[in-house]
Amino acid sequence: MPRFSIFVPVYNALPHLNDALASILNQTLSDYEVVLVDDGSTDGSAEVCDAFATTCDNVAVVHQENSGLLLSRRVALGHALGDYIVTLDADDVLRSDALERLADVIDSCEPDIIGFSFARTPDYAAAPESRLPLAEGLYDGRDYGQFERMVCEGFLISVWSKCCKREVVDINADYSAYRGLTYAEDLLQLMPLASTAHSFYYLDAPLYFYRPNPRGCTAHYEGRYVDDLMVALGAFLQYAAHLGSDCLALAHQSALLQVTSLVHILVKSGLPCEQEVRELATIQSRVESIGLWGSWSKELRVDKRWEMLALKRGWFGLLRVGVLAVEAAKRLRNRVRAK
């Protein structure tokens, strides 16, 4: 069996798909297989997948009707033979030595999960938000609780910034009820993984280029995103509740931050004012329905605390002004950093 199975879910990713596939071929370690899942692409991505498979004997391609990113990953899991799972989104890139660095960690201690940082630029400069407030190394036994706490704080949400032992993934679980779920799917998948695993290794190295994608789900708003998020947050809070009251309070704070992210996506989408107000009212109602308002919001950063207060009180106009101000400050900060 190969050491690694690399999952690549593909849906209309033609502009960047070849870069993603090339980054696999350029790996300095060759002990891997690739599972490409074409999720009903209509832009020629399916043909690129098939062509790629003809050039390599360690590539499998699965074509399916459009079912969403979550179920695409589940289909790939059903075809995986590798000891460890690595996920690569079709518009992103793996650093050429990513598998080699991961293999070194596996050789040293065989952790259930390896987490690593990522870059937002092709030079692989680590994005500050991708680095954990942890020392590099293995966390197992009682120390595994530090990983669980990081999960509850929202530091380790993404699936693609992790390498996981296949035997700790819930391979036989039925996720068909989540067909079409595209927003916050990483969070939903992470909970059973964190519950089953017993060891985590933090590798403080940017092994992944997370490419900004103007067509990605975080670049525009759809009404179903709030439903997707509430499903994921329900699983998230249930996981945290098993870890005790301290972790649950942290998870509530993290959940509110997830809500603020969705609010930012909504406001930046430029929807007509009436539609934006309706969507904000829906988010407000859904947040209340799962009991997210509470004293833990006082621990949020000032701007996030204000945003959640405005959402709770229905001050949607002021909320919009605040979000736009924060986004403008982010753009200014990024321009300064780029100089």
Legacy VTK file of the C-alpha trace (Angstrom):
# vtk DataFile Version 3.0
C-alpha trace
ASCII
DATASET POLYDATA
POINTS 339 float
0.000 0.000 0.000
1.195 3.564 -0.626
2.176 5.664 2.327
-0.017 8.584 1.249
-3.363 8.975 -0.471
-3.805 12.460 -1.909
-7.434 13.504 -2.349
-8.244 16.152 -4.953
-11.955 17.102 -5.136
-12.534 18.870 -8.453
-15.412 21.100 -9.483
-14.957 23.567 -12.350
-11.372 24.262 -11.340
-9.862 24.538 -14.816
-7.904 27.807 -14.285
-5.749 26.267 -11.527
-6.184 22.494 -11.767
-3.006 21.893 -13.765
-0.970 23.757 -11.134
-2.424 21.549 -8.407
-1.677 18.358 -10.332
1.826 19.534 -11.227
2.544 20.122 -7.541
1.763 16.445 -6.931
4.066 15.271 -9.721
6.823 17.527 -8.361
6.853 15.894 -4.923
10.286 14.799 -3.776
8.737 11.632 -2.330
6.909 9.296 -4.730
5.245 6.832 -2.335
1.690 8.042 -2.915
-1.520 7.516 -4.839
-3.911 10.181 -6.113
-7.708 10.045 -6.021
-9.349 12.685 -8.214
-13.091 13.145 -7.739
-14.737 15.108 -10.529
-17.877 16.507 -8.923
-19.868 17.080 -12.093
-17.535 19.648 -13.662
-18.719 21.359 -16.836
-15.671 23.463 -17.724
-13.264 20.800 -19.009
-11.830 19.853 -15.597
-13.118 16.288 -15.992
-11.091 15.844 -19.171
-7.972 17.210 -17.471
-8.422 14.619 -14.701
-8.752 11.795 -17.214
-5.700 12.957 -19.139
-3.671 13.158 -15.936
-4.626 9.578 -15.051
-3.359 8.289 -18.390
0.137 9.580 -17.610
0.405 7.989 -14.140
-0.362 4.481 -12.932
-1.038 5.644 -9.365
-4.023 7.888 -10.184
-7.711 7.003 -9.916
-10.463 9.248 -11.282
-14.053 9.125 -10.080
-16.775 11.011 -11.960
-20.031 11.790 -10.160
-23.027 14.093 -10.293
-22.503 17.323 -8.423
-22.803 16.508 -4.703
-20.639 19.119 -2.995
-17.159 19.197 -1.556
-17.978 17.163 1.536
-19.329 14.139 -0.328
-16.524 14.377 -2.898
-14.032 13.895 -0.099
-16.081 11.000 1.271
-16.045 9.303 -2.135
-12.279 9.730 -2.325
-11.958 8.187 1.112
-13.762 5.088 -0.098
-11.085 4.584 -2.761
-8.063 5.333 -0.573
-5.431 2.708 0.176
-2.720 4.865 1.723
-1.690 4.791 5.361
-2.123 8.574 5.617
-4.552 10.970 3.948
-3.596 14.351 2.471
-6.244 16.641 0.972
-5.433 19.104 -1.814
-8.127 21.447 -3.071
-8.073 21.761 -6.848
-7.175 25.456 -6.848
-4.312 25.116 -4.363
-0.746 23.777 -4.433
1.443 21.496 -2.312
5.027 22.510 -1.626
7.389 20.165 -3.459
8.768 18.610 -0.262
5.429 18.413 1.563
5.140 14.608 1.521
8.810 14.203 2.398
8.467 16.458 5.444
5.332 14.611 6.535
7.042 11.232 6.054
9.898 12.349 8.325
7.373 13.076 11.082
5.622 9.746 10.544
8.932 7.888 10.709
9.742 9.568 14.007
6.492 9.056 15.943
3.555 7.900 13.752
1.028 10.480 14.977
-2.662 10.134 14.190
-2.848 13.709 12.900
-0.173 16.084 11.615
-1.033 19.772 11.382
1.034 22.239 9.363
0.901 25.884 8.412
0.068 27.338 5.011
0.931 30.250 2.766
-1.249 32.708 0.896
1.506 33.573 -1.581
3.415 31.287 -3.992
6.723 31.948 -2.215
5.439 29.876 0.739
5.855 32.593 3.312
3.801 31.331 6.250
0.519 33.186 6.703
0.535 34.504 10.294
-2.953 33.146 11.000
-1.855 29.644 9.976
0.694 29.251 12.769
-0.413 27.755 16.049
0.479 29.034 19.525
2.130 25.669 20.157
5.708 24.464 20.132
6.510 22.148 17.239
6.352 18.523 18.308
4.173 15.619 19.381
1.110 15.972 21.609
-0.178 12.676 22.953
-1.407 11.252 26.251
-2.400 14.114 28.535
-0.786 16.563 26.130
-3.375 15.646 23.500
-5.719 17.900 25.437
-3.760 20.878 24.101
-4.754 19.872 20.582
-8.377 19.464 21.626
-8.302 22.922 23.166
-6.870 24.357 19.947
-9.748 22.761 18.043
-12.288 24.359 20.382
-10.597 27.726 19.962
-10.999 27.433 16.189
-7.315 27.205 15.271
-7.497 23.861 13.451
-10.622 23.930 11.336
-9.365 23.241 7.804
-8.973 19.650 6.590
-6.427 20.539 3.912
-3.878 21.762 6.484
-3.659 18.307 8.031
-2.354 14.859 7.262
-4.367 12.106 8.964
-3.857 8.423 9.577
-6.499 6.615 7.546
-7.461 4.318 10.412
-8.694 7.229 12.554
-11.008 8.595 9.837
-14.681 7.580 10.074
-14.585 5.723 6.761
-17.849 3.836 7.269
-19.943 6.787 8.471
-22.885 7.797 6.268
-22.683 11.454 5.241
-25.372 11.263 2.536
-27.666 13.554 4.548
-25.147 16.351 3.909
-25.368 16.182 0.113
-24.734 19.645 -1.323
-23.183 21.038 1.866
-20.380 23.345 0.747
-19.826 25.857 3.548
-18.085 24.904 6.839
-17.728 21.312 5.649
-14.197 21.149 7.089
-15.503 21.829 10.583
-18.108 19.085 10.244
-15.473 16.520 9.227
-12.988 17.519 11.891
-15.091 16.607 14.935
-15.156 12.793 14.496
-11.499 12.867 13.529
-10.463 14.749 16.670
-12.624 12.443 18.796
-11.033 9.253 17.458
-7.390 10.328 17.307
-5.038 10.112 20.286
-1.979 11.977 19.060
-1.227 15.163 17.162
2.025 16.504 15.751
2.431 20.179 14.985
4.837 20.774 12.115
5.621 24.478 11.981
6.244 24.617 8.242
4.112 26.093 5.414
3.599 23.051 3.197
0.509 24.313 1.367
-0.250 27.317 -0.843
-3.842 28.362 -0.168
-4.577 30.324 -3.304
-7.093 33.196 -3.043
-9.972 32.224 -5.323
-12.527 34.879 -6.350
-14.905 32.057 -7.339
-14.621 30.142 -4.057
-17.449 29.807 -1.553
-15.881 32.379 0.778
-15.864 34.987 -2.002
-19.632 35.205 -2.432
-22.746 34.608 -0.353
-25.528 32.108 -0.849
-28.543 31.746 1.428
-27.848 28.064 2.084
-24.536 28.918 3.736
-26.268 29.743 7.013
-27.904 26.295 7.049
-24.555 24.632 6.329
-22.871 26.611 9.085
-25.514 25.782 11.683
-25.192 22.052 10.927
-21.418 22.246 11.368
-21.633 24.379 14.521
-24.072 21.912 16.060
-21.514 19.110 15.697
-18.751 21.437 16.897
-20.533 22.403 20.115
-21.509 18.807 20.800
-17.845 17.793 20.513
-16.728 20.590 22.847
-19.382 19.739 25.437
-17.734 16.350 25.986
-14.470 18.099 26.882
-15.881 20.171 29.731
-17.211 23.640 30.420
-13.964 25.490 29.687
-13.688 23.989 26.197
-17.385 24.563 25.577
-17.025 28.275 26.400
-14.091 28.496 23.983
-16.157 26.711 21.338
-19.006 29.198 21.771
-16.563 32.048 21.176
-15.145 30.293 18.133
-18.657 29.631 16.819
-19.470 33.339 17.041
-16.300 34.090 15.080
-17.531 31.686 12.406
-20.755 33.675 12.325
-18.867 36.962 11.931
-16.979 35.458 8.988
-20.266 34.607 7.317
-21.575 38.117 7.994
-18.476 39.582 6.346
-18.988 37.388 3.263
-22.609 38.541 3.093
-21.858 42.264 3.407
-18.987 42.115 0.895
-21.198 40.323 -1.659
-22.968 43.567 -2.517
-26.503 42.178 -2.469
-29.436 44.604 -2.723
-30.139 46.254 0.623
-33.485 44.522 1.156
-32.007 41.100 0.465
-29.017 41.771 2.711
-31.326 42.738 5.587
-33.374 39.556 5.103
-30.253 37.415 5.153
-28.919 39.150 8.263
-32.247 38.595 9.987
-32.060 34.910 9.078
-28.546 34.629 10.509
-29.682 36.437 13.663
-32.581 34.014 14.107
-30.480 30.912 13.495
-27.772 32.037 15.923
-30.426 32.503 18.583
-31.995 29.112 17.821
-28.802 27.217 18.678
-28.123 29.274 21.812
-24.997 31.101 20.717
-25.671 34.353 22.556
-24.062 34.359 25.981
-21.524 35.850 28.351
-18.670 34.263 26.376
-19.095 36.976 23.720
-17.444 39.394 26.166
-14.145 37.613 25.506
-14.196 38.373 21.789
-12.003 41.020 20.228
-13.608 44.465 20.381
-14.647 44.631 16.717
-16.093 41.107 16.769
-17.911 41.800 20.033
-19.453 44.891 18.450
-20.488 42.971 15.328
-22.233 40.289 17.350
-23.969 42.898 19.532
-25.226 44.687 16.414
-26.432 41.399 14.930
-28.201 40.397 18.141
-29.945 43.787 18.480
-30.887 43.963 14.809
-28.774 47.055 14.104
-28.126 45.863 10.585
-27.250 49.223 9.087
-24.625 49.915 11.731
-23.378 46.345 11.373
-22.827 46.878 7.670
-20.871 50.096 8.280
-18.688 48.360 10.878
-17.933 45.385 8.625
-16.977 47.623 5.713
-14.672 49.629 7.988
-12.931 46.475 9.194
-12.512 45.222 5.617
-11.023 48.557 4.570
-8.549 48.354 7.457
-7.571 44.836 6.352
-6.876 45.993 2.807
-4.720 48.856 4.090
-2.793 46.498 6.375
-2.174 44.058 3.505
-0.891 46.831 1.258
1.535 47.948 3.973
2.766 44.392 4.473
3.258 43.927 0.745
5.648 46.893 0.531
LINES 1 340
339 0 1 2 3 4 5 6 7 8 9 10 11 12 13 14 15 16 17 18 19 20 21 22 23 24 25 26 27 28 29 30 31 32 33 34 35 36 37 38 39 40 41 42 43 44 45 46 47 48 49 50 51 52 53 54 55 56 57 58 59 60 61 62 63 64 65 66 67 68 69 70 71 72 73 74 75 76 77 78 79 80 81 82 83 84 85 86 87 88 89 90 91 92 93 94 95 96 97 98 99 100 101 102 103 104 105 106 107 108 109 110 111 112 113 114 115 116 117 118 119 120 121 122 123 124 125 126 127 128 129 130 131 132 133 134 135 136 137 138 139 140 141 142 143 144 145 146 147 148 149 150 151 152 153 154 155 156 157 158 159 160 161 162 163 164 165 166 167 168 169 170 171 172 173 174 175 176 177 178 179 180 181 182 183 184 185 186 187 188 189 190 191 192 193 194 195 196 197 198 199 200 201 202 203 204 205 206 207 208 209 210 211 212 213 214 215 216 217 218 219 220 221 222 223 224 225 226 227 228 229 230 231 232 233 234 235 236 237 238 239 240 241 242 243 244 245 246 247 248 249 250 251 252 253 254 255 256 257 258 259 260 261 262 263 264 265 266 267 268 269 270 271 272 273 274 275 276 277 278 279 280 281 282 283 284 285 286 287 288 289 290 291 292 293 294 295 296 297 298 299 300 301 302 303 304 305 306 307 308 309 310 311 312 313 314 315 316 317 318 319 320 321 322 323 324 325 326 327 328 329 330 331 332 333 334 335 336 337 338
